[in-house]
Amino acid sequence: MGGGPAGSTTAIRLAMLGFHVVLYEAASFPREHIGESLLPNTLALLEPLGVLQAIESEGFTKKAGATMLWGTDNSLWSWHFKETNERFPFSYQVERPRFDEILLDHAKKCGVDVREKAPVDAIDIANDHVTSISVNGRSENVEYLVDATGQSALIANHLKSKQYDEALINIAAYGYFKGGEHLSGEDSGNILIESIDSGWIWKIPLREQVSSVGVVADRDRSLPRIRQYGTRSWFDRSIEESKHVREFLNEASLTSDVKVTRDWSYNAANFTGSNYCLVGDAACFIDPLFSTGVHLAVSGGYLASSLVNTWYENPVIYSNSRASYEELYRSQYRHFQELVHLFYGGNQTRDSYFWRSKKIFDSSRYSPRESFIRLVSGQSSVGYERAVLNQAALPDNVVDGIESMEVRREDLHRAISGLKTGLFKFSRISGVGMEERVVLGENQFENGIVLVRKGRDPLTVNQFVADVFNLIDGEIDLQSLVDKLSNHYEINDKFPDQVKQVVRLLIFDEWIKISTNL
């Protein structure tokens, strides 16, 4: 259900795996949609779908990064994708009606039975199982159902299972302008995000001198003013609060209606059932500050297609696969949620009700420092977090945690880089263990091995890494470890270096520790 990025991605991957997929889409594409700013790692996910070339050849505006007035600096500052992403040093600002149409057309080319103007009227769910759906009043039997209905969230609303982030209950008003000016030079295609007293504004440069402009503000304080002044007047007043967006739009003309939409961050209580799953905004929605919506939708499509494939190919482990699906999906959601909370609370460019209400830090939530690893170690799917956090006024415990971790890693790097076989020992960090779990494989979930530690996301490892870790049962040096592994593996000249590389990664990622006085 749903032909947006989440639904199209899921359908394309299932069709590539040989499934017969029927996709019901309520609208007729192209249809209006907001959310134009893509991330580089989204392009990396579109590439294996076979649709990246069509995106690249469309002529969308190239986006080198983002420019902000936010944090501790009252002047504009920028970060660039090239700083952290060599494969895709830029992304695109896309017109969503056309972008979504390209994905849906590609689904058709892949053999998906796409049925537009086919809204789902009702879902028959009993005992966690979907038996049928009603499409345009006609009943359709269901084997497996994927809910990709966006913020309509048909299953979550049907089950009344949405859980809201009370700190992020905002609204967004947006419209499209023709003409005006953009940022200059390398930043000309950047999204511009500017904080104002009542919230923040985005300005996204699209093709043909068109800009998408939106205002994000607190719902409870803004709705009475919208009723008092009218949507257009409130929107204009909000833009007048800005310094830079207002100037860029000085010679521009509004060419669309101003629309207001809910911007409530939420997640469903359950992302899966016995024969269904939720993906994209139907599963969860996070504040648009970091342009993560399409990325979560596309990456979620990969997870959803793997879960469906498991339901058919290996039903014995489907129940455990559901838990793995939720864990992987929610870890991405939590990552972005924590980052948004940190960055909202770290803005000191404004002193107003909106920004004071966002200073909601809970010290226990961000301690010990292991809880920050997803934010600053490069493990996330975005990669720009450190540059962004550098601009925010963070709580002392957050700063101390980040600095402590980074000093630790620099010390480890210096120590390991100069060591040779036999000159150091290492051991497991207390509390780290290894378990057999259902993990994400190439096209489905499967039995696998993970390293576990309280406060950390599980780390899936292959059999070789598991064997290395298993033999670290106390303090051990590299040569002794290689000797023990020789009972299981064929040894050649490169084998010690392979073992050393695994040890390096486990140390840097803080699953084992080096036995030196660091």
C-alpha positions as CSV (number, residue, x, y, z in Angstrom):
1,M,0.0,0.0,0.0
2,G,1.6,3.3,-1.2
3,G,3.8,4.2,-4.1
4,G,6.2,6.7,-2.5
5,P,9.9,6.1,-2.0
6,A,9.3,3.4,0.7
7,G,6.7,1.5,-1.2
8,S,8.5,1.8,-4.6
9,T,11.8,0.6,-3.0
10,T,10.2,-2.3,-1.3
11,A,8.3,-3.3,-4.5
12,I,11.4,-3.0,-6.7
13,R,13.6,-5.2,-4.5
14,L,10.9,-7.8,-4.2
15,A,10.4,-7.8,-8.0
16,M,14.1,-8.2,-8.4
17,L,13.9,-11.3,-6.2
18,G,11.2,-12.8,-8.4
19,F,8.1,-11.9,-6.5
20,H,4.8,-10.9,-8.0
21,V,4.0,-7.6,-6.3
22,V,0.8,-5.6,-6.5
23,L,1.2,-2.0,-5.5
24,Y,-1.9,0.0,-4.6
25,E,-1.5,3.8,-4.8
26,A,-4.3,6.2,-3.9
27,A,-3.2,9.0,-6.2
28,S,-2.2,9.3,-9.8
29,F,1.5,10.1,-10.3
30,P,3.0,12.7,-10.5
31,R,1.3,13.9,-7.3
32,E,2.3,16.7,-5.0
33,H,4.6,16.0,-2.1
34,I,6.9,17.9,0.2
35,G,10.4,16.8,1.1
36,E,12.9,17.7,-1.7
37,S,16.3,17.4,-0.1
38,L,18.2,14.1,-0.5
39,L,21.2,12.8,1.3
40,P,24.3,11.2,-0.4
41,N,23.8,7.8,1.2
42,T,20.3,7.7,-0.2
43,L,22.0,7.7,-3.7
44,A,24.1,4.8,-2.6
45,L,20.9,2.9,-1.9
46,L,19.2,3.9,-5.2
47,E,22.2,2.6,-7.2
48,P,21.7,-1.1,-6.8
49,L,18.0,-0.6,-7.6
50,G,19.0,0.4,-11.1
51,V,17.4,3.8,-10.8
52,L,20.3,6.1,-10.0
53,Q,21.2,6.8,-13.6
54,A,17.6,8.1,-14.2
55,I,17.9,10.3,-11.2
56,E,21.3,11.7,-12.2
57,S,20.2,12.4,-15.8
58,E,17.0,14.2,-14.8
59,G,18.9,17.5,-14.2
60,F,17.9,18.0,-10.6
61,T,19.8,20.7,-8.6
62,K,23.1,19.5,-7.2
63,K,23.4,19.8,-3.5
64,A,26.9,20.1,-1.9
65,G,25.7,20.2,1.7
66,A,23.7,22.6,3.9
67,T,24.1,26.1,5.1
68,M,22.6,27.2,8.5
69,L,22.1,30.0,10.9
70,W,21.9,27.9,14.0
71,G,23.8,27.0,17.1
72,T,26.2,29.5,18.6
73,D,27.0,31.5,15.6
74,N,24.7,34.3,14.3
75,S,26.3,34.2,10.9
76,L,25.8,31.6,8.2
77,W,28.0,28.5,8.2
78,S,28.1,25.5,6.0
79,W,29.1,21.8,6.0
80,H,29.8,19.8,2.9
81,F,29.2,16.1,2.0
82,K,32.7,15.8,0.5
83,E,34.1,16.1,4.0
84,T,32.8,12.6,4.9
85,N,31.6,11.0,1.7
86,E,34.1,10.2,-1.0
87,R,31.7,8.1,-3.1
88,F,28.9,10.7,-3.3
89,P,30.4,14.1,-2.5
90,F,27.1,15.7,-3.4
91,S,23.4,14.9,-3.5
92,Y,20.3,16.5,-5.2
93,Q,17.4,18.8,-4.5
94,V,14.5,17.1,-6.2
95,E,11.0,18.0,-7.1
96,R,9.3,15.2,-5.2
97,P,6.4,14.7,-7.7
98,R,9.0,13.9,-10.4
99,F,11.4,12.0,-8.2
100,D,8.6,9.8,-6.8
101,E,7.3,9.3,-10.4
102,I,10.8,8.1,-11.5
103,L,10.8,5.5,-8.8
104,L,7.3,4.3,-9.4
105,D,7.9,4.1,-13.2
106,H,11.0,2.0,-12.5
107,A,8.9,-0.3,-10.3
108,K,6.6,-0.8,-13.3
109,K,9.7,-1.6,-15.5
110,C,10.8,-4.2,-12.9
111,G,7.4,-6.0,-13.3
112,V,5.5,-4.6,-10.3
113,D,1.7,-4.5,-11.0
114,V,1.2,-0.8,-10.1
115,R,-2.4,0.3,-9.7
116,E,-2.9,4.0,-9.3
117,K,-6.1,5.7,-8.2
118,A,-6.6,2.6,-6.0
119,P,-7.0,3.8,-2.4
120,V,-7.2,1.2,0.3
121,D,-10.5,1.8,2.1
122,A,-10.3,-0.7,4.9
123,I,-8.0,-3.4,6.4
124,D,-9.2,-6.6,8.0
125,I,-6.8,-7.4,10.8
126,A,-7.6,-10.1,13.4
127,N,-5.2,-11.6,15.9
128,D,-2.2,-9.7,14.4
129,H,-3.0,-11.2,10.9
130,V,-4.2,-9.4,7.8
131,T,-6.8,-11.4,5.9
132,S,-7.9,-8.9,3.3
133,I,-8.0,-5.2,2.3
134,S,-10.7,-3.2,0.5
135,V,-9.6,-1.2,-2.5
136,N,-12.1,1.2,-4.0
137,G,-14.8,-0.8,-2.2
138,R,-13.6,-4.2,-3.6
139,S,-12.2,-6.9,-1.3
140,E,-8.7,-8.2,-2.1
141,N,-7.2,-11.2,-0.4
142,V,-3.7,-10.7,1.1
143,E,-0.8,-13.0,1.5
144,Y,1.6,-10.4,2.9
145,L,0.9,-6.7,3.2
146,V,3.4,-3.9,3.3
147,D,2.1,-0.6,4.6
148,A,3.9,2.3,2.9
149,T,1.1,4.8,3.1
150,G,3.1,7.6,4.5
151,Q,1.7,9.8,7.3
152,S,-1.7,8.3,6.5
153,A,-0.3,5.3,8.3
154,L,-3.3,3.1,7.7
155,I,-2.3,0.2,9.9
156,A,-0.9,2.3,12.8
157,N,-4.0,4.5,12.8
158,H,-6.3,1.4,12.5
159,L,-4.6,-0.1,15.5
160,K,-4.3,3.3,17.3
161,S,-0.6,2.5,17.9
162,K,1.1,5.8,17.1
163,Q,3.4,7.1,19.9
164,Y,4.3,10.8,19.7
165,D,7.5,12.6,20.7
166,E,5.9,15.3,22.9
167,A,9.0,17.6,22.5
168,L,8.6,17.6,18.7
169,I,4.9,18.4,18.1
170,N,5.3,21.1,15.5
171,I,3.6,22.2,12.3
172,A,5.1,23.0,8.9
173,A,3.7,25.5,6.4
174,Y,5.3,25.7,2.9
175,G,5.0,27.2,-0.5
176,Y,6.9,27.6,-3.7
177,F,8.5,30.8,-5.0
178,K,9.7,31.8,-8.4
179,G,12.8,34.1,-8.8
180,G,14.8,35.7,-6.1
181,E,18.3,34.7,-5.2
182,H,20.2,31.6,-3.9
183,L,23.4,31.1,-2.0
184,S,26.5,31.6,-4.1
185,G,29.5,29.5,-5.3
186,E,29.9,26.0,-3.9
187,D,26.8,26.5,-1.7
188,S,24.5,27.6,-4.4
189,G,22.5,24.3,-4.3
190,N,22.6,23.9,-0.6
191,I,19.5,23.8,1.6
192,L,19.4,27.0,3.7
193,I,18.1,26.5,7.3
194,E,17.7,29.6,9.4
195,S,16.4,29.8,12.9
196,I,13.8,32.4,13.8
197,D,12.1,33.3,17.1
198,S,9.1,31.2,16.4
199,G,11.0,28.2,14.9
200,W,13.0,27.8,11.8
201,I,12.8,28.2,8.0
202,W,14.0,26.1,5.1
203,K,14.8,27.4,1.6
204,I,15.6,24.7,-1.0
205,P,16.7,25.8,-4.5
206,L,15.0,23.7,-7.2
207,R,15.3,24.0,-11.0
208,E,14.2,27.0,-13.1
209,Q,14.7,29.5,-10.2
210,V,12.1,27.9,-8.0
211,S,12.5,27.6,-4.3
212,S,10.7,25.4,-1.8
213,V,10.2,27.5,1.4
214,G,8.8,26.2,4.6
215,V,8.3,27.3,8.2
216,V,8.5,24.9,11.1
217,A,6.9,26.1,14.4
218,D,5.3,25.0,17.6
219,R,1.8,23.7,16.9
220,D,0.0,25.0,20.0
221,R,1.3,28.5,19.8
222,S,1.1,28.8,16.0
223,L,-2.4,27.5,15.3
224,P,-4.2,30.3,17.1
225,R,-2.2,32.8,15.1
226,I,-2.9,31.1,11.9
227,R,-6.6,31.3,12.7
228,Q,-6.2,34.9,13.7
229,Y,-4.2,36.1,10.7
230,G,-4.9,33.5,8.1
231,T,-2.3,30.9,6.7
232,R,-0.8,33.2,4.1
233,S,-0.4,36.2,6.5
234,W,1.1,34.0,9.2
235,F,3.5,32.5,6.7
236,D,4.6,35.9,5.4
237,R,5.1,37.2,9.0
238,S,7.3,34.2,9.8
239,I,9.5,34.8,6.8
240,E,9.8,38.5,7.8
241,E,11.3,37.2,11.1
242,S,14.3,35.9,9.1
243,K,17.4,37.8,8.1
244,H,18.7,35.8,5.1
245,V,15.7,34.0,3.7
246,R,13.7,37.2,3.6
247,E,16.5,38.9,1.5
248,F,16.8,36.0,-0.9
249,L,13.1,36.1,-1.6
250,N,12.9,39.9,-1.9
251,E,12.5,39.7,-5.7
252,A,10.6,36.4,-5.7
253,S,6.9,35.7,-6.2
254,L,4.9,33.0,-4.4
255,T,3.5,30.7,-7.2
256,S,1.5,28.3,-5.1
257,D,-0.9,28.1,-2.2
258,V,0.6,28.0,1.3
259,K,-0.2,24.6,2.8
260,V,0.0,23.6,6.4
261,T,0.9,20.0,7.5
262,R,1.4,18.3,10.7
263,D,5.1,17.8,11.7
264,W,4.7,15.5,14.6
265,S,7.5,13.1,15.2
266,Y,6.1,9.7,16.0
267,N,6.6,6.0,15.7
268,A,4.2,3.0,15.7
269,A,4.2,0.7,18.7
270,N,4.9,-2.2,16.4
271,F,6.4,-2.2,12.9
272,T,5.4,-5.8,12.1
273,G,2.7,-8.4,12.4
274,S,2.3,-12.1,11.5
275,N,2.0,-11.2,7.8
276,Y,2.5,-7.5,7.5
277,C,5.0,-4.8,8.1
278,L,5.2,-1.0,8.2
279,V,7.8,1.0,6.3
280,G,8.6,4.7,5.8
281,D,6.4,7.3,7.4
282,A,3.8,4.6,8.0
283,A,6.2,3.3,10.6
284,C,7.8,6.4,11.9
285,F,8.4,10.1,11.2
286,I,11.2,12.3,12.5
287,D,11.5,16.1,12.4
288,P,12.7,17.2,8.9
289,L,15.7,19.2,10.2
290,F,18.3,16.9,8.7
291,S,16.3,15.8,5.6
292,T,16.2,12.2,6.7
293,G,12.7,11.3,5.5
294,V,13.5,9.9,2.1
295,H,16.6,8.2,3.4
296,L,14.6,6.4,6.2
297,A,12.0,5.4,3.5
298,V,14.5,4.0,1.1
299,S,16.6,2.2,3.6
300,G,13.4,0.9,5.3
301,G,12.4,-0.5,1.9
302,Y,15.5,-2.6,1.9
303,L,14.7,-3.9,5.3
304,A,11.0,-4.5,4.5
305,S,11.8,-6.5,1.3
306,S,14.2,-8.7,3.2
307,L,11.6,-9.3,5.8
308,V,9.0,-10.3,3.2
309,N,11.5,-12.5,1.5
310,T,12.1,-14.3,4.8
311,W,8.4,-14.8,5.4
312,Y,8.2,-16.8,2.2
313,E,11.7,-18.4,2.1
314,N,12.3,-19.2,5.8
315,P,9.1,-18.9,7.8
316,V,10.7,-20.8,10.8
317,I,12.8,-17.7,11.7
318,Y,10.2,-15.1,10.7
319,S,9.2,-14.3,14.3
320,N,12.8,-13.6,15.2
321,S,13.3,-11.7,11.9
322,R,10.5,-9.4,13.0
323,A,12.4,-8.5,16.1
324,S,15.6,-7.9,14.1
325,Y,13.7,-5.7,11.6
326,E,12.3,-3.6,14.4
327,E,15.6,-3.3,16.1
328,L,17.5,-2.2,13.0
329,Y,14.8,0.2,11.9
330,R,14.3,1.8,15.4
331,S,18.0,2.2,15.8
332,Q,18.1,4.5,12.8
333,Y,15.1,6.4,14.1
334,R,16.5,6.8,17.6
335,H,19.8,8.0,16.1
336,F,18.1,10.8,14.2
337,Q,15.8,11.6,17.1
338,E,18.7,12.0,19.6
339,L,20.5,14.2,17.1
340,V,17.5,16.4,16.6
341,H,17.0,16.8,20.3
342,L,20.7,17.7,20.8
343,F,20.7,20.2,18.0
344,Y,17.4,21.8,18.9
345,G,18.6,22.2,22.5
346,G,22.0,23.5,21.4
347,N,20.7,26.6,19.5
348,Q,21.7,29.8,21.1
349,T,21.0,32.2,18.2
350,R,17.5,32.9,19.6
351,D,15.9,33.4,23.0
352,S,12.2,32.7,22.6
353,Y,9.5,30.3,23.8
354,F,10.1,27.9,21.0
355,W,13.8,27.5,21.7
356,R,13.6,27.5,25.5
357,S,11.0,24.7,25.2
358,K,13.5,22.6,23.3
359,K,16.2,22.7,26.0
360,I,15.0,19.4,27.4
361,F,18.3,17.6,28.1
362,D,18.2,14.7,30.4
363,S,21.7,14.1,31.7
364,S,21.0,10.4,32.4
365,R,19.9,9.9,28.8
366,Y,23.3,11.0,27.4
367,S,25.6,9.1,29.8
368,P,27.9,7.2,29.8
369,R,29.8,8.3,26.7
370,E,29.1,5.1,24.8
371,S,25.6,6.5,24.1
372,F,27.3,9.1,21.8
373,I,29.1,6.6,19.6
374,R,26.3,6.5,17.1
375,L,26.5,10.3,16.9
376,V,30.2,10.9,16.3
377,S,32.0,7.8,15.2
378,G,30.9,7.7,11.6
379,Q,28.7,4.6,12.0
380,S,25.6,6.4,11.1
381,S,24.0,6.6,7.7
382,V,24.5,10.4,7.4
383,G,28.1,11.2,8.4
384,Y,27.8,14.9,9.0
385,E,26.8,14.8,12.6
386,R,30.2,15.8,14.1
387,A,30.4,19.0,11.9
388,V,26.8,19.9,12.9
389,L,27.4,19.2,16.6
390,N,30.5,21.4,16.5
391,Q,28.1,24.4,16.0
392,A,25.7,23.7,18.8
393,A,25.9,24.7,22.5
394,L,25.9,21.2,24.0
395,P,25.5,20.2,27.6
396,D,28.8,19.8,29.5
397,N,28.3,16.0,29.9
398,V,27.8,15.7,26.1
399,V,30.9,17.7,25.3
400,D,33.0,15.8,27.9
401,G,31.7,12.5,26.6
402,I,32.6,13.3,23.0
403,E,36.0,14.7,23.8
404,S,36.8,11.8,26.1
405,M,35.9,9.3,23.3
406,E,37.9,11.2,20.7
407,V,41.0,11.4,22.9
408,R,40.7,7.7,23.6
409,R,40.6,6.9,19.9
410,E,43.5,9.1,19.1
411,D,45.6,7.3,21.8
412,L,44.5,3.9,20.4
413,H,45.4,4.9,16.9
414,R,48.9,6.0,17.9
415,A,49.4,2.9,20.0
416,I,48.2,0.4,17.4
417,S,49.8,2.0,14.4
418,G,53.3,1.5,15.8
419,L,52.9,-2.0,17.2
420,K,54.3,-5.2,15.7
421,T,53.4,-8.8,16.3
422,G,54.0,-9.9,19.9
423,L,54.5,-6.4,21.4
424,F,51.1,-5.9,22.9
425,K,48.2,-7.8,24.4
426,F,44.5,-7.3,24.3
427,S,41.4,-8.6,26.0
428,R,37.6,-8.3,26.0
429,I,36.0,-5.2,27.5
430,S,33.9,-6.1,30.5
431,G,30.3,-6.8,29.6
432,V,30.9,-7.6,26.0
433,G,29.5,-10.9,24.8
434,M,28.7,-12.9,21.7
435,E,25.3,-14.3,20.8
436,E,23.6,-16.2,18.0
437,R,20.7,-14.1,16.6
438,V,18.7,-13.6,13.5
439,V,20.5,-10.9,11.5
440,L,20.1,-9.1,8.2
441,G,21.6,-11.0,5.3
442,E,22.0,-10.0,1.6
443,N,18.3,-10.4,0.7
444,Q,16.7,-11.9,3.8
445,F,17.1,-12.3,7.5
446,E,19.1,-15.3,8.6
447,N,20.8,-16.9,11.6
448,G,24.0,-15.1,12.5
449,I,26.3,-13.9,15.2
450,V,26.4,-10.6,17.0
451,L,28.6,-8.9,19.6
452,V,26.5,-7.4,22.4
453,R,27.2,-4.8,25.0
454,K,24.9,-2.8,27.2
455,G,24.2,0.7,25.8
456,R,25.3,-0.3,22.3
457,D,23.6,-1.5,19.2
458,P,24.5,-5.2,18.4
459,L,27.3,-5.6,15.9
460,T,26.8,-8.3,13.3
461,V,30.0,-10.2,12.6
462,N,31.0,-13.0,10.2
463,Q,32.3,-16.4,11.3
464,F,36.0,-15.3,11.1
465,V,35.5,-12.3,13.3
466,A,33.5,-14.5,15.7
467,D,36.3,-17.0,15.9
468,V,38.8,-14.3,16.5
469,F,36.7,-12.8,19.3
470,N,35.9,-16.2,20.8
471,L,39.6,-17.0,21.2
472,I,40.2,-13.7,23.1
473,D,39.3,-15.4,26.4
474,G,41.8,-13.4,28.5
475,E,44.8,-11.3,27.8
476,I,46.4,-12.6,24.6
477,D,49.0,-11.3,22.1
478,L,48.7,-11.3,18.4
479,Q,51.1,-14.2,17.7
480,S,49.3,-16.4,20.2
481,L,46.0,-15.6,18.6
482,V,47.3,-16.4,15.2
483,D,48.7,-19.7,16.5
484,K,45.3,-20.7,18.0
485,L,43.5,-19.8,14.7
486,S,45.9,-22.0,12.8
487,N,44.0,-25.0,14.1
488,H,41.0,-23.8,12.1
489,Y,42.3,-21.8,9.1
490,E,45.0,-22.3,6.5
491,I,47.9,-20.0,7.3
492,N,49.7,-17.9,4.7
493,D,51.9,-14.8,4.7
494,K,48.9,-12.5,4.7
495,F,47.0,-14.2,7.5
496,P,48.6,-12.4,10.5
497,D,47.8,-9.0,8.9
498,Q,44.2,-10.2,8.4
499,V,43.9,-11.1,12.1
500,K,45.6,-7.8,13.1
501,Q,43.0,-5.9,11.0
502,V,40.1,-7.6,12.8
503,V,41.7,-6.8,16.1
504,R,42.2,-3.1,15.1
505,L,38.6,-2.8,14.2
506,L,37.4,-4.4,17.4
507,I,39.6,-2.1,19.5
508,F,38.6,1.0,17.6
509,D,34.9,0.1,18.0
510,E,35.5,-0.6,21.7
511,W,34.6,-4.3,21.8
512,I,38.1,-5.3,23.0
513,K,40.7,-3.3,24.8
514,I,44.5,-3.0,24.4
515,S,46.5,-3.8,27.5
516,T,48.7,-0.7,27.7
517,N,48.7,2.3,30.1
518,L,46.6,4.6,27.8
